[in-house]
Amino acid sequence: MNETLPEREVVLLGVGHTNAYVLKQWRMEPLAGARLTCISDFALATYSGMLPGTLAGLYPPERMQIDLVRDGADHVPRDGGAAGRGGVGGLGGA
C-alpha cells in the first residue's frame, strides 16, 4: 500500500459519459503523482449511450449499467484510485 500522499487529487463527481471516459483513459495512462477519486450518490450508473441498442433488443438492460459497488475495481485505477458512494454538499476553497 502506498503510504505517501499524492501530489494532486482529481475528484470526479458522478459517473456520466465524460467521467466514465476519464476513468477508462486514466486506467490506461494515469497521471504521475495524482490520485483519482470518483464519487457517486447512486450505486448503479446507467450508460445512456447504450439505450438505443437496449431498446432495439441488441443488449440486455443490465449491460448498460455500471455497478459501482460490484464493478468498482474494474472502473477505478488499479494504483492511486478510489470509488465512493455518497453525495456532495458543496465545495470549499483553501
N, C-alpha and C positions, 0 to 999 in steps of 0.2 A: 504494500500500500504506500502511496506517495504521502510523505509526511510534511512536505513543504507546500505552502500556499501558492496558487498560480499568480503570475504577474497580472493577468487580466481575467475578468469573469464576464462571459457572454450569457445573458439570460433571455430565453425565448418565452414569450407569454402566449400560450395556446399552441395548437398543432394544426394550423391551416396549411394551405398549399405551400406557401413560401417557407414556413418554418419546417415542414416535412422535407422540403428540398434542401434547406440548410443542414438539417440533421444528416441527410444522406451524404451530402458533399463533405461535411465535417468528418464523417467516418472514413471517407476515402483520403482526405487530406486535412488533418486537424491543424489549427494554428499553434505554433510552438509557444509555450508559456501561458496558454489560455485554457480555461475550463468552460465547458458548455453546460448550461442547466436549462432544462425545459420544464415549464410549469403549466399545468392544465387543470381547470376545475372540473373536467369530466374524465372518467376512467376510459371511455371509448371516444376516439376521434373518427369521424366519418370523412373519408376522402371522396368529396363530391364529384371529382373528375371521373370517377367510375360509375356515376349514377346512370348515364345513358346506356352503358353496357349492361348494367344490372337490370334496368327496366326492360331492355331488349331480351333478357334471359341469357345473356352471354356469361354472366358472373353471378354466383350466389351473393345475397346481401352481406353475408359475413366477410366476403373478400374485400369489400370497400371499407372495412373497419380496422382501425389500429387500436388494439387493446394495450393501453399504456402500462397497465399493471403486468399482464402476462408477457407482452412482447417488448417491454421497456428495454431490455438488454439488447434487442435486435435493432432498436431505433436510436439508442443513445450511444455516443462514442465509447469504445472499449476502455480507453485511457483518458482520464480527466473529464468525465461527464457524469451527469446525474439527471434523473427524472423525478418529478414530484407531482402529487395531486393536491391542488389547493387553489385558492383564489388570491388575487392581488388587490389590496385595498387602496394602494397609492404608491407613488414613487417619491423618495426623498433625496435631496441633493446633499452633498457633503459640505 
